[in-house]
Amino acid sequence: MIDIRQMRYFTALAETLHFGRAAERLHLTQPPLSRQIAALERELGVKLLERHSRQAALTRAGRRFLEDSRTVLAAFDQACRNAVLAERGELGELSVGFMMHAAFTIVPSLTRRYVTAYPEIELTLREAMPAGLVDDVLAGRFDVGILFPPGPVRGLETWPVHSESLCAALPAGHPLAGRDRLDARDLEGQPLIATPPEVSPTLRDAIARYCRSAGFQPAIRLETQMQQTIVQLVAEELGIALVPECMGALGVAGVVFRPLADAPVIDHVIAWRAGNLNPALKTFLATAGAAPA
């Protein structure tokens, strides 16, 4: 059976057309080289070289075999390099699902850093509904999720990668819209629009704790998953909301954003399935500054 070593020997000889120089290049003596070339010809059933003392000339079959051998050897060498790069997490594929809100915060800059550092990784980005992200990561549909902290989930690892304060989103005509800053007590009795607790327990808890700090329970009027939708509902004067500050970048007509005194802070986390063996995951976590156990 022909092996890759014989192809290397033949290529070296075909490129030098001299047994002595080819053997020197290969760090061999001439007799083993001659035996390997003869074995290759027997296996192929064709004559690759015309021999003249130590000199050689390629036959028609030899010229064709040289061309194809170069292609095979280049592909083989690339395969070997790719295997090493893949093991290091520098080659392969990585899928990232993220809540759409993260497109205004961590996703663009993290993506730029990662594709610059690891250009050979095929990175797939997908916006996803927050409620399904944890299940998608655990099921392997995404290697990584970027979302608000989901709370303790069996089999899920998380690491904070971004923090921002909450602010108040108000209809432009709301009586509180003229204030430069709001206190927690200003929110008492106000109908709130918020993310359901099962979607982001930590975000919902931050809102509840902020209201309780002023001695009242939040009055939740509507619940919906996406922060963008919450802001649009505020624009329709259906209530007010406590949302991450970056939502101000949406520029939704009819909505004003006001800072909060002693504003609660909410994290974004990277989440991944414990035991995920994709080597590219390690490089992504390192780029994000995550430190998995």
Residue pairs with C-beta under 8 A, 6 or more apart in sequence:
1 43
2 40
2 43
2 44
4 72
4 73
4 76
5 36
6 36
6 37
6 39
6 40
7 40
7 69
7 72
7 73
8 26
8 73
9 22
9 26
9 28
9 33
9 36
9 37
9 40
10 37
10 40
10 48
10 65
10 66
10 69
11 66
11 69
11 70
11 73
12 22
12 25
12 26
13 19
13 22
13 33
13 37
13 49
13 56
14 48
14 49
14 56
14 58
14 62
14 66
14 69
15 22
15 66
16 22
16 25
17 55
17 56
17 57
17 58
18 54
18 55
18 56
19 30
19 33
19 34
19 54
19 55
19 56
20 30
20 54
22 33
23 29
23 30
23 32
23 33
26 33
30 54
37 48
37 49
40 48
41 47
41 48
41 49
44 61
44 65
46 59
46 61
46 65
47 59
47 61
47 62
48 58
48 59
48 61
48 62
48 65
49 56
49 57
49 58
49 59
49 62
50 56
50 57
50 58
50 59
58 66
82 91
85 91
85 120
86 92
86 279
87 279
88 279
88 283
89 118
89 121
89 278
89 279
89 280
89 281
89 282
89 283
89 284
90 118
90 120
90 121
90 280
90 283
91 120
91 121
91 280
92 121
92 122
92 278
92 279
92 280
93 121
93 122
93 123
93 124
93 278
93 280
94 121
94 122
94 123
94 124
94 143
94 144
94 278
94 280
94 281
94 284
95 124
95 126
95 141
95 142
95 143
95 144
96 107
96 123
96 124
96 125
96 126
96 142
96 143
96 144
96 145
96 146
96 284
97 126
97 127
97 128
97 133
97 136
97 137
97 141
97 142
97 144
97 145
97 146
98 107
98 125
98 126
98 127
98 128
98 133
98 145
98 146
98 147
99 127
99 128
99 129
99 130
99 133
99 146
99 147
99 148
99 226
100 127
100 226
100 227
100 228
101 226
101 227
101 228
101 244
101 246
101 247
102 146
102 147
102 162
102 268
103 127
104 246
104 247
104 249
104 250
105 162
105 164
105 244
105 246
105 268
106 146
106 161
106 162
106 268
107 125
107 146
110 161
110 287
110 288
111 123
111 125
113 287
114 121
114 123
114 283
114 284
114 287
115 121
115 123
117 283
117 287
118 280
118 283
118 287
121 280
121 283
126 142
128 136
128 142
128 145
129 225
129 226
130 147
130 148
130 195
130 199
130 200
130 225
130 226
131 196
131 198
131 199
131 225
133 142
133 145
133 147
133 150
133 271
134 145
134 147
134 150
134 153
134 156
134 271
136 142
136 145
137 143
137 144
137 145
137 156
137 271
137 272
137 273
138 153
138 155
138 156
138 273
140 273
140 276
143 272
143 273
143 276
143 278
143 280
143 281
143 284
144 270
144 271
144 272
144 281
144 284
145 270
145 271
145 272
146 161
146 268
146 269
146 270
146 271
147 200
147 268
147 269
147 271
148 195
148 200
148 202
148 203
148 266
148 267
148 268
148 269
149 158
149 160
149 200
149 201
149 202
149 203
149 267
149 269
150 156
150 158
150 200
150 201
150 202
150 269
150 271
151 201
151 202
155 273
155 274
155 275
156 271
156 272
156 273
156 274
157 271
157 272
157 273
157 274
157 292
157 293
158 269
158 270
158 271
159 269
159 270
159 285
159 288
159 290
159 291
159 292
160 267
160 268
160 269
161 267
161 268
161 269
161 270
161 288
161 289
161 290
162 267
162 268
163 265
163 266
163 267
163 268
164 244
164 245
164 246
164 265
164 266
164 268
165 244
165 245
165 259
165 260
165 263
165 264
165 265
165 266
166 206
166 207
166 210
166 242
166 243
166 244
166 245
166 260
166 263
166 264
166 265
166 266
167 242
167 243
167 244
167 245
167 247
167 248
167 257
167 258
167 259
167 260
167 263
168 176
168 182
168 187
168 240
168 241
168 242
168 257
168 258
168 259
168 260
169 230
169 231
169 234
169 240
169 241
169 242
169 243
169 247
169 255
169 256
169 257
170 176
170 177
170 234
170 240
170 255
170 256
170 257
170 258
171 177
171 234
171 235
171 237
171 240
171 254
171 255
171 256
172 254
172 255
172 256
173 237
174 237
174 240
174 256
176 182
176 186
176 190
176 240
176 258
177 256
177 258
179 186
179 258
180 258
180 259
181 258
181 259
181 260
181 261
182 258
182 259
182 260
182 261
183 214
183 260
183 261
184 210
184 211
184 213
184 214
184 260
184 261
184 262
185 214
185 215
187 210
187 211
187 214
187 218
187 240
187 242
188 211
188 214
188 215
188 216
189 216
189 219
190 219
190 239
190 240
191 219
191 220
191 221
191 222
191 238
191 239
191 240
192 207
192 218
192 219
192 220
192 221
192 239
192 240
192 241
192 242
193 220
193 221
193 222
193 223
193 224
193 230
193 233
193 234
193 238
193 239
193 240
193 241
194 203
194 204
194 207
194 218
194 220
194 222
194 223
194 230
194 241
194 242
195 203
195 204
195 223
195 224
195 225
195 227
195 230
196 204
196 223
196 224
196 225
197 204
197 205
199 225
202 266
202 267
203 266
206 242
206 264
206 265
206 266
207 218
207 242
207 264
208 217
208 218
209 264
210 242
210 260
210 263
210 264
211 217
211 218
213 262
221 238
221 239
222 233
222 238
222 239
224 230
224 233
227 243
227 244
227 247
228 247
228 250
230 241
230 243
231 241
231 243
231 247
231 250
231 252
231 255
232 252
233 239
233 241
234 240
234 241
234 252
234 255
235 252
235 253
235 254
235 255
237 254
242 260
242 264
243 257
244 266
245 257
245 259
247 257
248 257
270 285
270 288
270 290
272 281
272 285
272 292
282 292
285 291
285 292
